[in-house]
Amino acid sequence: MEKKYCFLIFGILISVFILNPLAFAQNTQATIDNATLENEELEDDTLDDDLFEDYDDTIEPQSIADPLYYFNYAMYSFNDFLYFAAIKPISTGYKFIMPTTIRKGVNNFFHNLLFPLRFVNNFLQWEVRDAGTEIEIFLINSFVGVLGFGQIAQNKFDLHTSDEDLGLTFGTYSIGNGFYLVLPILGPSTLRDAVGRAGDYFLRPVNYLEPWELSLAVYSYDSINAMSFRLGDYEALKEAAIDPYIALRDAYIQYRKERLKD
């Protein structure tokens, strides 16, 4: 039983590491070449428009306490190695053999599955209208969009999700970031967001799949599919930064601050 949950948690960490750092990395670089997306037509709400907005270089870097610098830097180095040694090669091969239409449909499906996480956190933030919109989107996409593979609610009814998580919910309650934290595989975070992710775990339907091998396989596939749309973003950020560790730290804090304002 203990072994089962260890593997399940490991799969969750891999998924979050892939999606989270590269999301805010795109926000921080207005110079990133749009050609890296190779005309993937990412107008879908699935990939979260926030992740692809140009970085406003007039905003000063965000400061945060980093008392665990040596630990954090070691974890950053480990995550960097893992990305180039395994995650990027696998995602590149997957992108080569899998048509864009299928990858987008899969992305839409997994985005639709995260309805409980978005709904609960919007409700906890007293965003009742947004919570109601989440219900509409989920029902329309689940039934008319065939289990969410098609985003009918976004494309035909002009409805848009409000992607929230427990870390942002804590922020709306005036709970500060705490200190900066980089975890193995999980990537950049803060004390507040790390606690939030632990709570969000229970709102992700895939976590309840049995047996654990199935849950791990689903997480891995979702992560690789999502990564196939963002290849090159992390590399571009590293190349543009004098100190990639500092750049990622400042980028993450600024990204979360902007998300909190939305």
Residue frames relative to the residue before (quaternion, step in Angstrom):
aa qw qx qy qz dx dy dz
M 1.0000 0.0000 0.0000 0.0000 0.00 0.00 0.00
E 0.6609 0.4989 -0.3137 0.4646 3.59 0.92 -0.87
K 0.6303 0.5383 -0.3280 0.4531 3.55 1.01 -0.81
K 0.6124 0.5703 -0.3373 0.4312 3.54 1.02 -0.83
Y 0.7333 0.4285 -0.2476 0.4662 3.57 0.75 -1.02
C 0.5769 0.5692 -0.3837 0.4426 3.60 1.12 -0.49
F 0.6818 0.4728 -0.2887 0.4779 3.56 0.93 -0.91
L 0.6282 0.5429 -0.3360 0.4446 3.57 1.02 -0.75
I 0.6635 0.4937 -0.2968 0.4775 3.56 0.94 -0.92
F 0.6209 0.5467 -0.3367 0.4497 3.57 1.03 -0.79
G 0.6538 0.5137 -0.3104 0.4607 3.56 1.00 -0.81
I 0.6299 0.5352 -0.3254 0.4593 3.54 1.05 -0.80
L 0.6592 0.5191 -0.3103 0.4469 3.55 0.91 -0.90
I 0.6264 0.5333 -0.3360 0.4586 3.58 1.00 -0.80
S 0.6562 0.5266 -0.3085 0.4438 3.56 0.92 -0.95
V 0.6947 0.4742 -0.2859 0.4590 3.57 0.83 -0.97
F 0.6230 0.5505 -0.3495 0.4322 3.58 0.98 -0.80
I 0.6707 0.5097 -0.3025 0.4460 3.55 0.94 -0.90
L 0.7637 0.4162 -0.2208 0.4415 3.55 0.77 -0.98
N 0.7064 0.5225 -0.2864 0.3821 3.55 0.90 -0.87
P 0.7215 0.4431 -0.3027 0.4375 3.67 0.56 -0.98
L 0.6963 0.4748 -0.2984 0.4480 3.57 0.89 -0.85
A 0.5489 0.5991 -0.4004 0.4237 3.57 1.17 -0.39
F 0.7534 0.3654 -0.2413 0.4906 3.58 0.66 -1.01
A 0.5383 0.6159 -0.4136 0.3997 3.60 1.16 -0.39
Q 0.6489 0.5115 -0.3249 0.4601 3.57 0.99 -0.80
N 0.6223 0.5594 -0.3399 0.4292 3.59 1.02 -0.74
T 0.7298 0.4844 -0.2466 0.4147 3.55 0.96 -0.80
Q 0.7538 0.3882 -0.2071 0.4881 3.61 1.14 -0.22
A 0.1946 -0.7815 0.5851 0.0948 3.58 -0.28 1.24
T 0.6548 0.5391 -0.3027 0.4348 3.57 1.22 -0.41
I 0.4532 0.6855 -0.4681 0.3249 3.56 1.22 -0.11
D 0.4532 -0.7113 0.4759 0.2494 3.55 -0.85 1.02
N 0.4214 -0.7229 0.4868 0.2508 3.58 -0.69 1.06
A 0.5355 0.6417 -0.4045 0.3713 3.54 1.22 -0.32
T 0.5430 0.6290 -0.4069 0.3794 3.59 1.17 -0.36
L 0.6440 0.5011 -0.3241 0.4787 3.55 1.19 -0.39
E 0.2504 -0.8238 0.4720 0.1891 3.56 1.36 -0.20
N 0.6626 -0.5553 0.3032 0.4008 3.51 0.80 1.13
E 0.1767 0.8236 -0.5163 0.1544 3.57 0.97 0.91
E 0.3197 -0.7679 0.4938 0.2535 3.61 1.30 -0.20
L 0.1428 0.8341 -0.5139 0.1411 3.51 0.69 1.16
E 0.2073 0.7886 -0.5514 0.1760 3.55 0.87 0.91
D 0.4756 0.6921 -0.4323 0.3286 3.58 1.25 -0.24
D 0.5285 -0.6241 0.4825 0.3136 3.53 -1.13 0.74
T 0.4990 0.7003 -0.3986 0.3189 3.56 1.24 -0.55
L 0.7568 0.4049 -0.2203 0.4634 3.57 0.79 -0.98
D 0.4577 -0.7324 0.4173 0.2828 3.55 1.30 0.27
D 0.3689 -0.7730 0.4757 0.2004 3.57 -0.19 1.31
D 0.5584 0.6236 -0.3889 0.3848 3.59 1.10 -0.62
L 0.6652 0.5502 -0.3105 0.3980 3.54 1.01 -0.81
F 0.7729 0.3667 -0.1769 0.4867 3.58 1.14 -0.43
E 0.4049 0.6865 -0.4983 0.3413 3.55 1.16 0.51
D 0.5587 -0.6064 0.4438 0.3508 3.56 -1.14 0.63
Y 0.4796 -0.6635 0.5012 0.2805 3.50 -1.12 0.74
D 0.3261 -0.7358 0.5635 0.1862 3.56 -0.92 0.95
D 0.2169 -0.8292 0.5015 0.1177 3.58 -0.15 1.27
T 0.5300 0.6124 -0.4268 0.4024 3.59 1.25 0.14
I 0.5827 0.5739 -0.3698 0.4408 3.55 1.27 -0.27
E 0.4202 -0.7185 0.4941 0.2512 3.55 -0.78 0.99
P 0.6103 -0.5579 0.4073 0.3877 3.60 -1.12 0.64
Q 0.4011 -0.7228 0.5152 0.2265 3.55 -1.01 0.83
S 0.2913 -0.7698 0.5454 0.1583 3.56 -0.83 0.97
I 0.0603 0.7715 -0.6311 0.0527 3.53 -1.19 0.65
A 0.5666 -0.5959 0.4441 0.3560 3.55 -1.10 0.65
D 0.0517 -0.7960 0.6030 -0.0056 3.56 -0.95 0.90
P 0.0284 0.8571 -0.5132 0.0344 3.60 0.67 1.09
L 0.7044 0.4241 -0.2527 0.5101 3.59 1.23 -0.44
Y 0.0871 0.8678 -0.4872 0.0439 3.55 1.15 0.68
Y 0.7075 0.4704 -0.2896 0.4408 3.61 0.72 -0.98
F 0.6309 0.4990 -0.3245 0.4977 3.58 1.05 -0.72
N 0.6681 0.5179 -0.2992 0.4427 3.56 0.88 -0.97
Y 0.6660 0.5004 -0.3106 0.4578 3.56 0.94 -0.86
A 0.6254 0.5300 -0.3362 0.4636 3.58 1.04 -0.73
M 0.6705 0.4857 -0.2942 0.4774 3.58 0.98 -0.84
Y 0.6032 0.5450 -0.3484 0.4667 3.58 1.09 -0.71
S 0.6645 0.5066 -0.2994 0.4607 3.58 0.93 -0.90
F 0.6403 0.5200 -0.3175 0.4678 3.56 1.02 -0.80
N 0.6721 0.4949 -0.2944 0.4655 3.58 0.89 -0.93
D 0.6234 0.5397 -0.3303 0.4594 3.56 1.04 -0.78
F 0.6552 0.5057 -0.3026 0.4727 3.58 0.95 -0.89
L 0.6558 0.5244 -0.3094 0.4464 3.58 0.92 -0.91
Y 0.6348 0.5413 -0.3308 0.4411 3.57 0.99 -0.81
F 0.7487 0.4108 -0.2282 0.4676 3.58 0.73 -1.05
A 0.6913 0.4956 -0.2816 0.4441 3.59 1.09 -0.67
A 0.8357 0.1756 -0.0589 0.5170 3.59 0.98 -0.73
I 0.7340 0.4653 -0.2735 0.4122 3.57 0.58 -1.13
K 0.6883 0.4865 -0.2936 0.4510 3.58 0.82 -0.94
P 0.6714 0.4910 -0.3293 0.4469 3.66 0.78 -0.85
I 0.6615 0.5015 -0.3140 0.4607 3.59 0.93 -0.85
S 0.6725 0.4975 -0.2962 0.4610 3.59 0.92 -0.90
T 0.6309 0.5353 -0.3304 0.4541 3.57 1.04 -0.74
G 0.6636 0.4961 -0.2997 0.4730 3.57 0.96 -0.87
Y 0.6386 0.5275 -0.3188 0.4607 3.56 1.00 -0.82
K 0.6552 0.5162 -0.3086 0.4571 3.57 0.94 -0.87
F 0.6409 0.5503 -0.3166 0.4314 3.56 1.04 -0.77
I 0.7785 0.3646 -0.1906 0.4740 3.58 0.92 -0.87
M 0.7223 0.4351 -0.2488 0.4766 3.61 1.17 -0.44
P 0.4655 -0.6963 0.4715 0.2760 3.63 -0.72 1.03
T 0.6132 -0.5857 0.3944 0.3542 3.54 -1.12 0.72
T 0.6257 0.5628 -0.3405 0.4194 3.59 0.95 -0.84
I 0.6704 0.4853 -0.2960 0.4769 3.55 0.94 -0.87
R 0.6556 0.5172 -0.3172 0.4495 3.59 0.92 -0.87
K 0.6532 0.5057 -0.3129 0.4688 3.58 1.01 -0.77
G 0.6357 0.5288 -0.3244 0.4594 3.57 1.02 -0.79
V 0.6445 0.5101 -0.3103 0.4777 3.57 1.00 -0.85
N 0.6401 0.5275 -0.3204 0.4576 3.56 0.97 -0.85
N 0.6429 0.5218 -0.3091 0.4678 3.56 1.01 -0.86
F 0.6425 0.5458 -0.3198 0.4324 3.56 0.96 -0.89
F 0.7111 0.4457 -0.2677 0.4733 3.57 0.81 -0.96
H 0.5954 0.5455 -0.3621 0.4657 3.57 1.12 -0.58
N 0.6496 0.5194 -0.3120 0.4593 3.57 0.99 -0.82
L 0.6292 0.5585 -0.3245 0.4323 3.57 1.09 -0.72
L 0.6570 0.5208 -0.3092 0.4488 3.58 1.16 -0.51
F 0.2653 0.7963 -0.4989 0.2160 3.59 1.25 0.33
P 0.6637 0.5085 -0.3474 0.4245 3.68 0.76 -0.84
L 0.6462 0.5260 -0.3248 0.4475 3.58 0.97 -0.83
R 0.6880 0.4741 -0.2825 0.4712 3.58 0.88 -0.93
F 0.6619 0.5250 -0.3101 0.4360 3.57 0.89 -0.93
V 0.6891 0.4881 -0.2886 0.4513 3.59 0.76 -1.03
N 0.7082 0.4582 -0.2826 0.4568 3.60 0.83 -0.90
N 0.6034 0.5164 -0.3672 0.4841 3.60 1.08 -0.53
F 0.6522 0.5087 -0.3130 0.4667 3.57 0.99 -0.83
L 0.6594 0.5120 -0.3088 0.4557 3.60 0.95 -0.85
Q 0.6793 0.4490 -0.2784 0.5095 3.58 1.22 -0.49
W 0.4552 -0.7048 0.4197 0.3463 3.57 1.32 0.12
E 0.4155 0.6557 -0.5017 0.3817 3.55 1.14 0.70
V 0.1040 -0.8584 0.5007 0.0394 3.54 0.54 1.24
R 0.6471 0.5240 -0.3289 0.4454 3.57 0.96 -0.81
D 0.6617 0.4936 -0.3041 0.4755 3.57 0.96 -0.87
A 0.6226 0.5323 -0.3394 0.4625 3.58 1.04 -0.74
G 0.6498 0.5096 -0.3081 0.4724 3.57 1.02 -0.79
T 0.6307 0.5312 -0.3249 0.4632 3.55 1.04 -0.80
E 0.6140 0.5500 -0.3451 0.4487 3.58 1.05 -0.74
I 0.6337 0.5220 -0.3304 0.4656 3.58 1.01 -0.76
E 0.6459 0.5242 -0.3147 0.4571 3.57 0.94 -0.90
I 0.6749 0.5023 -0.2959 0.4523 3.56 0.85 -1.00
F 0.6622 0.5167 -0.3106 0.4450 3.57 0.91 -0.93
L 0.6843 0.4881 -0.2949 0.4543 3.59 0.86 -0.90
I 0.6694 0.4988 -0.3047 0.4585 3.58 0.90 -0.92
N 0.7161 0.4534 -0.2626 0.4611 3.58 0.80 -0.99
S 0.6423 0.5365 -0.3280 0.4382 3.58 1.06 -0.71
F 0.7749 0.3419 -0.1808 0.4998 3.57 0.92 -0.88
V 0.7445 0.3601 -0.2214 0.5168 3.60 0.75 -0.96
G 0.7321 0.4168 -0.2254 0.4894 3.57 1.03 -0.75
V 0.4633 -0.7133 0.4235 0.3117 3.58 1.26 0.36
L 0.7922 -0.3424 0.1490 0.4828 3.56 0.27 1.35
G 0.6951 -0.4966 0.2745 0.4415 3.56 1.19 0.46
F 0.4505 0.6873 -0.4666 0.3271 3.60 1.20 0.00
G 0.7370 0.2648 -0.1876 0.5929 3.56 1.21 -0.47
Q 0.3045 -0.7613 0.5459 0.1724 3.59 -0.97 0.83
I 0.0695 -0.8411 0.5363 -0.0116 3.52 0.49 1.26
A 0.6405 0.5484 -0.3285 0.4256 3.58 0.94 -0.87
Q 0.7007 0.4489 -0.2695 0.4846 3.57 0.96 -0.82
N 0.7531 0.4330 -0.2243 0.4417 3.57 0.82 -0.99
K 0.7772 0.3437 -0.1774 0.4964 3.58 1.03 -0.73
F 0.7816 0.3121 -0.1540 0.5177 3.58 1.06 -0.72
D 0.3850 -0.7625 0.4481 0.2639 3.58 1.31 0.10
L 0.3832 0.6851 -0.5147 0.3447 3.56 0.94 0.94
H 0.1097 -0.8180 0.5639 0.0297 3.59 -0.96 0.78
T 0.4637 -0.6817 0.4971 0.2703 3.52 -1.02 0.86
S 0.2545 -0.7214 0.6221 0.1668 3.52 -1.28 0.49
D 0.1920 -0.8427 0.4955 0.0867 3.54 0.13 1.32
E 0.0773 0.7937 -0.5920 0.1167 3.53 -0.41 1.28
D 0.1046 -0.7704 0.6235 0.0823 3.53 -1.26 0.41
L 0.6994 -0.4965 0.3078 0.4118 3.55 -1.26 0.25
G 0.5808 0.5719 -0.3779 0.4392 3.59 1.11 -0.55
L 0.6735 0.4666 -0.2891 0.4951 3.57 0.98 -0.83
T 0.6024 0.5520 -0.3566 0.4530 3.57 1.08 -0.67
F 0.6283 0.5166 -0.3295 0.4794 3.58 0.97 -0.82
G 0.6360 0.5490 -0.3214 0.4368 3.57 1.03 -0.83
T 0.6531 0.5066 -0.3210 0.4624 3.59 1.02 -0.74
Y 0.6566 0.4680 -0.3049 0.5069 3.58 1.26 -0.33
S 0.5311 -0.6689 0.3667 0.3688 3.56 1.33 0.39
I 0.3903 0.6752 -0.5156 0.3549 3.57 1.09 0.69
G 0.3937 -0.7623 0.4706 0.2063 3.57 -0.66 1.11
N 0.6950 -0.4873 0.3439 0.4015 3.55 -1.33 0.24
G 0.3260 -0.6929 0.5657 0.3061 3.55 0.96 -0.83
F 0.6999 -0.4257 0.3171 0.4779 3.59 -0.96 -0.76
Y 0.5933 -0.5721 0.4411 0.3552 3.53 -1.30 0.43
L 0.0261 -0.8095 0.5851 -0.0400 3.54 -1.02 0.81
V 0.0761 -0.7613 0.6425 0.0433 3.56 -0.98 0.89
L 0.1243 -0.8113 0.5699 0.0387 3.55 -0.68 1.11
P 0.5899 -0.5701 0.4187 0.3895 3.58 -1.10 0.56
I 0.8277 0.1182 -0.1610 0.5244 3.54 -0.87 1.10
L 0.6710 0.5047 -0.3020 0.4514 3.60 0.89 -0.89
G 0.3389 -0.7819 0.4668 0.2364 3.58 1.03 -0.73
P 0.8062 -0.2866 0.1998 0.4775 3.61 -1.28 -0.32
S 0.1500 0.7669 -0.6102 0.1303 3.54 -1.04 0.83
T 0.2842 -0.6819 0.6163 0.2730 3.53 -1.33 -0.35
L 0.6870 -0.4525 0.3383 0.4571 3.55 -1.23 0.17
R 0.6553 0.5182 -0.3135 0.4515 3.58 0.93 -0.87
D 0.7095 0.4631 -0.2700 0.4573 3.57 0.83 -0.96
A 0.6046 0.5539 -0.3573 0.4472 3.57 1.11 -0.64
V 0.6470 0.4902 -0.3073 0.4966 3.58 1.01 -0.82
G 0.6390 0.5415 -0.3206 0.4423 3.56 1.01 -0.80
R 0.6450 0.5219 -0.3216 0.4563 3.57 0.98 -0.83
A 0.6143 0.5479 -0.3478 0.4488 3.56 1.05 -0.74
G 0.6732 0.4789 -0.2915 0.4821 3.58 1.01 -0.78
D 0.6460 0.5362 -0.3195 0.4393 3.57 1.00 -0.82
Y 0.4941 0.6752 -0.4171 0.3550 3.58 1.20 -0.49
F 0.7131 0.4749 -0.2591 0.4460 3.57 0.91 -0.91
L 0.6729 0.4856 -0.2937 0.4746 3.60 1.26 -0.19
R 0.5865 0.5566 -0.3696 0.4579 3.57 1.29 0.13
P 0.4239 -0.7542 0.4405 0.2397 3.62 -0.38 1.21
V 0.6159 0.5747 -0.3615 0.3995 3.60 0.98 -0.75
N 0.5847 0.6054 -0.3702 0.3931 3.59 1.12 -0.55
Y 0.7004 0.4738 -0.2634 0.4644 3.57 1.19 -0.46
L 0.4218 0.6988 -0.4730 0.3317 3.59 1.25 0.19
E 0.1090 -0.7675 0.6294 0.0542 3.54 -1.13 0.74
P 0.5439 -0.2072 -0.8126 0.0298 1.55 -1.99 1.57
W 0.7283 -0.4379 0.2870 0.4421 3.58 -1.26 0.11
E 0.5763 0.5904 -0.3820 0.4164 3.61 1.12 -0.57
L 0.6464 0.5167 -0.3143 0.4652 3.56 1.03 -0.78
S 0.6465 0.5192 -0.3162 0.4610 3.57 0.93 -0.88
L 0.6645 0.5070 -0.2983 0.4608 3.56 0.94 -0.92
A 0.6542 0.5163 -0.3095 0.4579 3.57 0.98 -0.86
V 0.6515 0.5136 -0.3147 0.4612 3.59 0.97 -0.84
Y 0.6411 0.5198 -0.3188 0.4661 3.58 0.96 -0.87
S 0.6686 0.5134 -0.3051 0.4431 3.55 0.88 -0.96
Y 0.6743 0.4951 -0.3012 0.4576 3.57 0.91 -0.89
D 0.6272 0.5336 -0.3252 0.4649 3.58 0.97 -0.85
S 0.6785 0.5070 -0.2898 0.4456 3.57 0.90 -0.93
I 0.6722 0.4862 -0.2975 0.4725 3.56 0.89 -0.91
N 0.6374 0.5286 -0.3275 0.4551 3.58 0.98 -0.81
A 0.6712 0.4888 -0.2956 0.4726 3.60 0.92 -0.91
M 0.6470 0.5347 -0.3180 0.4409 3.58 0.98 -0.82
S 0.6007 0.6020 -0.3572 0.3863 3.57 1.07 -0.69
F 0.6611 0.4932 -0.3021 0.4780 3.60 1.23 -0.39
R 0.7666 0.3850 -0.1725 0.4841 3.58 1.20 -0.44
L 0.3004 0.7672 -0.5154 0.2357 3.57 1.18 0.35
G 0.7623 0.3578 -0.2770 0.4627 3.55 -0.90 0.93
D 0.5666 0.6243 -0.3896 0.3707 3.60 1.12 -0.49
Y 0.6797 0.4927 -0.2887 0.4603 3.56 0.86 -0.98
E 0.6461 0.5250 -0.3156 0.4553 3.56 0.97 -0.85
A 0.6494 0.5278 -0.3142 0.4483 3.57 0.98 -0.85
L 0.6456 0.5143 -0.3174 0.4669 3.56 1.01 -0.80
K 0.6527 0.5202 -0.3132 0.4531 3.58 0.95 -0.86
E 0.6751 0.5074 -0.2939 0.4476 3.56 0.92 -0.92
A 0.7016 0.4723 -0.2667 0.4621 3.58 1.05 -0.73
A 0.6735 0.5169 -0.2892 0.4423 3.59 1.22 -0.38
I 0.4703 -0.6411 0.5274 0.2996 3.56 -1.11 0.73
D 0.7716 0.0557 -0.0149 0.6335 3.57 0.98 -0.89
P 0.3416 -0.7879 0.4722 0.1988 3.63 -0.16 1.25
Y 0.6198 0.5512 -0.3527 0.4332 3.59 1.01 -0.75
I 0.6800 0.4710 -0.2824 0.4857 3.58 0.88 -0.97
A 0.6393 0.5402 -0.3254 0.4399 3.57 0.97 -0.87
L 0.6742 0.4858 -0.2955 0.4713 3.58 0.92 -0.88
R 0.6361 0.5318 -0.3283 0.4524 3.56 1.01 -0.80
D 0.6934 0.4638 -0.2774 0.4766 3.58 0.83 -0.99
A 0.6382 0.5391 -0.3252 0.4431 3.55 1.03 -0.83
Y 0.6580 0.5170 -0.3148 0.4479 3.55 0.91 -0.88
I 0.6766 0.4899 -0.3002 0.4605 3.58 0.85 -0.94
Q 0.6619 0.4937 -0.3126 0.4695 3.59 0.95 -0.81
Y 0.6334 0.5450 -0.3239 0.4437 3.56 1.00 -0.87
R 0.6892 0.4697 -0.2831 0.4736 3.57 0.90 -0.91
K 0.6101 0.5442 -0.3447 0.4613 3.57 1.10 -0.67
E 0.6698 0.4833 -0.2985 0.4782 3.59 0.94 -0.84
R 0.6263 0.5296 -0.3383 0.4614 3.58 1.03 -0.74
L 0.6424 0.5388 -0.3159 0.4441 3.56 1.03 -0.77
K 0.6404 0.5321 -0.3195 0.4523 3.57 1.15 -0.63
D 0.6038 0.6055 -0.3524 0.3802 3.60 1.11 -0.69
